[in-house]
Amino acid sequence: MKKKYRKKLLNSDRKYKVYTFFLLLSIILSALPFFKTKILSLPFAAPIYWGLIICIIYFCIPAINMPNKNFINGSLLGYAVSGAIIFVALEFLSAVFMKKLEASPYDISIIGILLNILNIFSQLVAKEMIRAYAFATAYKTMKYRRIAIVITTLIMILTDINFAKLHTISQDRDLFIYCIKNVAPLITKNVLMSTFVFYGGILPSIVYIGIIELFQKCFPVLPELPWIVEGAIGIAFPSMYMTYIMDRSNNQGKTVVSQKENILYLISLFSATMFSWFCVGVFPVYPSVILTGSMEPLIYPGDVVLIEKMMEEKDIYNLSKGDIINFKREDITITHRIKEVITDEAGNRSFETKGDNNKTADGIIVQPNDVKGIIVKVVPKVGLPVLILKEQDEVPEGVVDEK
């Protein structure tokens, strides 16, 4: 009797593994270049494809679920909503402060929004149902559950990466930027979604990503942030939020949840947000990395200077000979010392600048509108990682002496 039961159980386990294999295969198929560009790009092909997968999971194959976590599920739904709102706010407010808002490239007509919703949620629901099915199969039928869950998450990550775009990148710097801006946030996003599914089922994951995707596809103006800012938010927030959710979920059964842990989490999240905003120039003082040796020996390449913004017109008139200013020329910023203050008959000011290490003054006079701020502090060597990524040919003519 026991042998028959064990044999039946093994057959049942094998059956769930086979179903999981083919479900994961359907995600891999959708990411293949030919299938993605030739078939899923056809009108309504993608919603139909994902809709069929949803129907197969819901109606055709036997259900399998993670252990009952109804209480945790309800809590995580609230975390999913709040997390999505915080993530959108971080990106949007950063773009507002940096004046980096652009018109949406997506169709935001009524029909366009409805089609976007159909495309977003058909794929999102199908993928999260597959993720949950694979997790439940691993949890109930496999010895090495964690490895199976990691492999499932890895498949989700790899099928999200645009390898066609990756293949076109030839320079190391562009590859690094693509990895920070696109690949790393995809990894942290998928790990967070796996955390939602593991502890609370598919609903929190769908709600979290759904809110973010709806904002990105249906809002008339969108953030167009620098790659380093977009990457920092996309990596840091999901990572921190995942840690918080895991901690809360693991402590859900305890009668008392540490208030100190909640406070520490909020402080760390607030600190990370403030640091990101400081780096992108939201506050009156912001950092900038020095790329050339034109200000040696005071400032070396890789040093970070703290710049106090020119907030009012009178700040321009407070500048004097010998001050070190940060100003804009072409598409970059330059940090040089004021050699002479030039005042015309109408009282308007402009500035002749020179690098301390240069033999001659800069060839172009700096106008007031180009002055971004005055240097208040030098922090040595902090910006060396950024220096490695930059190229000297970005420096415009006249900034440093030709050798």
Long-range contacts (C-beta under 8 A, 24 or more apart in sequence): 13-140, 13-141, 15-62, 16-62, 16-64, 16-137, 16-140, 16-141, 17-137, 17-141, 17-142, 19-61, 19-62, 19-133, 19-137, 20-133, 20-134, 20-137, 20-138, 23-53, 23-57, 23-130, 23-133, 23-134, 24-130, 24-134, 24-152, 24-155, 26-53, 26-130, 27-127, 27-130, 27-155, 27-156, 27-159, 28-155, 28-159, 30-159, 31-158, 31-159, 31-160, 33-163, 33-164, 46-119, 46-122, 46-123, 47-118, 47-119, 47-122, 47-123, 50-122, 50-123, 50-125, 50-126, 50-127, 51-122, 51-126, 53-126, 53-129, 53-130, 54-122, 54-125, 54-126, 54-129, 57-126, 57-129, 57-130, 57-133, 58-129, 64-133, 64-136, 64-137, 64-140, 65-132, 65-136, 65-201, 66-132, 66-135, 66-136, 66-139, 66-198, 66-201, 67-139, 69-199, 69-200, 69-201, 71-252, 72-199, 72-200, 72-249, 72-252, 73-200, 73-201, 73-203, 73-204, 75-200, 75-248, 75-249, 75-252, 76-196, 76-199, 76-200, 76-204, 76-245, 76-249, 77-200, 77-203, 77-204, 77-207, 79-204, 79-241, 79-244, 79-245, 79-248, 80-196, 80-200, 80-203, 80-204, 80-205, 80-207, 80-208, 80-211, 81-207, 81-208, 81-211, 83-208, 83-241, 84-207, 84-208, 84-209, 84-210, 84-211, 84-212, 85-211, 86-237, 86-241, 86-269, 87-212, 87-233, 87-237, 87-238, 88-211, 88-212, 88-215, 90-233, 90-237, 90-273, 90-276, 91-223, 91-225, 91-230, 91-233, 92-223, 94-223, 94-225, 94-229, 94-233, 94-276, 94-277, 94-280, 94-282, 95-222, 95-223, 95-224, 95-225, 97-277, 97-280, 97-281, 97-282, 98-225, 98-226, 98-229, 98-280, 98-281, 98-282, 100-223, 100-224, 100-225, 100-226, 101-221, 101-222, 101-223, 101-224, 102-221, 102-222, 102-223, 102-224, 103-220, 103-221, 103-222, 104-217, 104-219, 104-220, 104-221, 104-222, 106-217, 106-218, 108-218, 108-219, 108-220, 113-217, 113-218, 116-214, 116-217, 116-218, 117-214, 117-218, 120-210, 120-213, 120-214, 120-217, 121-206, 121-210, 124-206, 124-209, 124-210, 124-213, 125-202, 125-206, 127-156, 128-193, 128-197, 128-202, 128-205, 128-206, 129-202, 131-156, 131-193, 131-194, 131-197, 131-202, 131-205, 132-197, 132-201, 132-202, 135-194, 135-197, 135-198, 149-194, 149-198, 152-194, 153-190, 153-191, 153-194, 156-190, 156-193, 156-194, 157-186, 157-187, 157-190, 160-186, 160-190, 161-186, 173-389, 173-391, 176-389, 177-227, 177-389, 180-227, 180-228, 180-231, 180-235, 181-227, 181-230, 181-231, 181-234, 184-231, 184-234, 184-235, 185-230, 185-231, 185-234, 185-235, 185-238, 188-234, 188-235, 188-238, 188-239, 188-242, 189-234, 189-238, 191-238, 191-239, 191-242, 192-238, 192-239, 192-241, 192-242, 192-245, 195-242, 195-245, 195-246, 196-245, 199-245, 199-246, 199-249, 200-249, 225-280, 226-280, 228-279, 229-276, 229-279, 229-280, 232-276, 232-279, 233-276, 236-272, 236-276, 237-272, 240-265, 240-268, 240-269, 240-272, 281-309, 284-308, 284-309, 284-311, 285-309, 285-376, 286-373, 287-379, 287-383, 288-326, 288-333, 288-335, 289-383, 289-386, 289-387, 289-390, 290-335, 290-383, 291-387, 291-390, 291-392, 291-394, 291-395, 292-355, 292-392, 292-395, 292-399, 292-400, 293-357, 293-400, 294-336, 294-355, 294-356, 294-357, 294-358, 294-399, 294-400, 295-324, 295-335, 295-336, 295-337, 295-355, 295-356, 295-357, 296-356, 296-357, 297-356, 297-357, 298-324, 298-356, 298-378, 299-335, 299-378, 300-380, 300-381, 301-387, 302-380, 302-381, 302-382, 302-383, 302-384, 302-386, 302-387, 303-378, 303-379, 303-380, 303-381, 303-382, 303-383, 304-378, 304-379, 304-382, 304-383, 305-335, 305-375, 305-377, 305-378, 305-379, 306-375, 306-376, 306-377, 306-378, 306-379, 307-372, 307-373, 307-374, 307-375, 307-376, 308-373, 308-374, 308-375, 308-376, 309-372, 309-373, 310-371, 310-372, 310-373, 310-374, 313-368, 315-374, 316-349, 316-368, 316-371, 317-349, 319-349, 319-351, 319-371, 319-374, 323-374, 323-375, 324-374, 324-375, 325-351, 325-353, 325-366, 325-371, 325-372, 325-373, 325-374, 325-375, 326-371, 326-372, 326-373, 326-374, 326-375, 327-351, 327-353, 327-366, 327-370, 327-371, 327-372, 328-370, 328-372, 329-364, 329-370, 329-396, 329-399, 330-396, 331-394, 332-394, 332-395, 332-396, 333-372, 334-362, 334-399, 335-375, 336-362, 336-399, 355-399, 355-400, 358-400, 358-401, 359-401, 360-401, 362-398, 362-399, 363-397, 363-398, 364-398
